[in-house]
Amino acid sequence: MTVEAAGSFGDPLAEIKAELAAMREQLARLEAERDEYKKLFLLLREENEKLKLGLVGQKAERLDPNDRQLSLSILEMLLGKTGEPAATQTELVRAHERKKPTGRKPLPEHLPRVEVELIPLDVQREGLEKFDRIGEETSETLERRPSSTVVVVTRRPKFARKDRLRHGATQVLIADVPELPIQRGLAGPGLLADTIVRRWQDHQPLHRIERIFARDGVELARSTICGWHKELAELARPVVDAMRQDALTQPYLCTDATGVLVRAPQKCRNGHFWVLVAPGRHVLFDYTPHHDSPSVDQLLAGYEGYLVADAHAVYDHLYKSGKVIEVGCWSHLRRYFFKTLGSEPERAREALALIGELFAIERTVDRAPPAERLKVRQEKSQPIVTRFFAWRDELAPAVLDETPLAKALGYARNHRTAFERFLEDGRLPMHNNWSELQLRRQVLGRKNWLFVGSDEAAGVNTTFVSLLASCGMHGVEPWAYLRDLLCLLPSWHRSRVLELAPVNWQQTLEQQDTQQRLAANPFRTAILALERDHPDEK
């Protein structure tokens, strides 16, 4: 056989071997895909069975304690820290610890007290004169009495001078009508504040508030209460507008949104509540009929700075000009990987271990100055972020499209720059939890009152929820704040309304002018005098 014949005979063998290798490679890939699809099928079947039974799993994004140690081992492997003591690593990724109560707390001193003395039956029968009192045992018990609604009777005597006959015309002197939040209205500032707190702090719908007052013998129609709140919202809106203008000057803001039903003739339509948090200063709510880019423009009109938000497309147009800079939320990214625990538990735990250490580091510098926080982030957080995205890039090619893990990895890739932004500025948070926590106010309220009556009613809602949420941020008692706010607002100069915001409230209360205005309000003074003189009749 010639060399040429042997060579020509060998080419088909090489082709067959190449094809066989390709087929084996394809078979391995298909087997891997089959296994992935099988896991997804089992996961979906399990979720379907839970839905049939009406079961709802926990929403807390925490790993099981038994899984945490496995995540720790994976984390050590990824970070190359296997030589360090395990106790040090456990300290970094441990869950939040809650202190257990150590005993009964003393009851507040400001509560009115009624003393009850219990005499033994034998002493009662024989008489106190036959016994010496050698001591006593005292205990305190909390009790409850019906709330008290008070009628303030305002008398305005009329006066005429005794020598009026000499001057011909008689001059009648009478005090001015006292100022009310709603002029010629039935309710004083304390009652109006109470209805606002009940409706939007305690999330009581109008029909429940109506029944609560009816139990005290006061008939207040829900339409009347609704009308009060509409007028008061107009009175309080300048304060909220001033808070918004101040918030838009802050270096960064946090925002989020949730849906709400709006009553309509045939069927409720969808609207949207937005929250805007200026950390340490204000919590602001807004309402729009739609969840779109024009609504975002309305919410953030004129703002320039950092915006911490989810990666929804409605914000994308803001980032194109460069005036608004996107900051990613690692809590949102973590949520994507929690959704993959059912289908890809090992890979999900790898991601969650890395993200968990980032949050653990962040907790250690939560109250540190921005400069110190930035230094710690660059020294400790930066290497973890780099390893996380290196792990993502290595894993992504082997993951099936449209799977939960593929979506999580794609979300991380598409917004990597935004996720790394917190490493550039110590002021910026690495998550959007502040706005999500504040938005729960509306979510909880929505479960009680179900819908808002109109777009205008939603605006009334957001005005008062903004004030109440900001009170919560600064530790201001909401009822007393709203009562005094309604006393001051009618005659307060509009150029100084920001002084009445919860962020400035303590300083404003200390001003002599404020104290004089509050002391001059007859309704507030009457209630305070009643509480002072008859504490047992509150």
C-alpha positions, 0 to 999 in steps of 0.5 A: 500500500502506498503512503498516499493511500494510507494517508487518504485512508486515515482522514476518515478515522480522524473525522470519526474520532472528532465527531465522536468527541463532539458527540460526547461533549454534546451528550455531557452538556445535554445530560447536565441540562437534563439534570438542571431541568429535572431540578426545576421541574421538582421545584415547580411541582413542590411549589404547585402543591403548596399553592394547592394547599394554601401554604405560604413559606416564610419571607425572611431572607435568612438561611437555616442555622444548619445551612449557615455553617455550610455557607461559612465553609464555602465562604472560607474556600472562596476567600482563601481564609481556611487558615483563619480560626473558624470563630472569627468567620462566624463572628462576621456572618452571625445572624442578628442577636436579640436580647431576652427580657431580664424581668418586668419593667417598672410602669411609667411614672406619668400614668395616673394612679388609683390606690386600693387598700385591701384589709383582711376580713379578720381585721374588718370584723374585729376592728382596726383598733385591735391591730398594729399596722406593721408594714404593707406589700405593694404591687402595681397593675395596669388597667384600662378605662374608656377614652375621654372626649371633652367638650370645651365651652368657650365663653366670650363675655361682652363689655361696655364702658360704664361712662358710655352714656356720655359718649353717645355711641356704645362700644361693645368689647368682646374677645376675638373668636379663638383660632381653630384648624378648621374655622367654625368647625366642630373639632378642636386640634386634639380631636383632629390629631386623634382621628389622624393618628387613628387613621394613618398611624394605627391604620383604622379605616373610617368605619372603625373610627366611627364605631369607636367614637360611638362607643363613647357616646359621640356620633361622628359620621365617617363623611364628617371625619373624611371632610375634616382630613381633606381640609387639614391636608390643605393646611398641612401641605405647605409643611410637607412641600417644604420638607420635599424641597429640603430633601431634594437638596440632600446628597442621596435619596432612597425611593421605592413604590407599591400599588394601591387600589383606587375606587372607581364606578365599575371596578377598582383601578390601580394607583401607586404610592411612592416613598422618598427617604432623605436619611436622617431628615425626612420621610416623604410619600407621594401618589401617582395614578401610574408607575412610569417615567413621568411619575418618577419625574414628578417625584424627583423634579429637579433632583441632582445626586445619588439615588438608591433604588431598585433596577426598575426601568422607570428610573433609567432615563434619570441616569442618562444625563449624569445628574442622577447617579444610580446606587444599587441595592444589595438586598435586592440582589440577595433576594434573587439568590434566595429565590434560587435556593430551591433549584440551585442550593449549593450555588445560591449559598455561595453567593449568599455567603459572600453577600452575607459577609458584606452586610456583616462588615457594614454592620460594624461601621453602621454608626461610623463617620463616612470617612471611616466607613469608606476606609473599611469598605475599601479595605474589607468590602472591596475584595469580597465584591471583586471575588463575587463578580469573578465567581459570577463571571466564571459560573455564568456560561454554564447556567441555563437561560431563563432559570432563577440562577441565570436571572440572578447572575444576569441582574448582577452583571447588568447593574455591576457599576451600581452595586459597586457605587457604595465603595466610592462614597462613605455616605452611601448605603449598600441597600435600599432597606430604609425606603422598603421599611417605610413603605410597609406603612402603606402596605399594612394600612392597605390590608385594613382600609383596602382602597382609597376613595379617589386620587385626591383622597390618596393625596390626603393620605400621603400628606399625613403619612409623610408627617407621621413617618417623619415623626417616627424617624426622629422619635417625636410622639405623633399625637402631641406633634399633630395637635401642636402643629394644628394649633400653630399652622393657621397663623404661622408664617409660610416662609418658616414652615420648615421649622414645623417639620419633625426634623426641626420640631424639638428646636422649634418647641424650645423657642419662646415665640412657639411657647407663647403661641401654644400657651395662647391657644384656649383649647390646648390650655383647657385640656392641659388644665383638665389633665393637671387638675383631674388626672383620674378623669382623662 
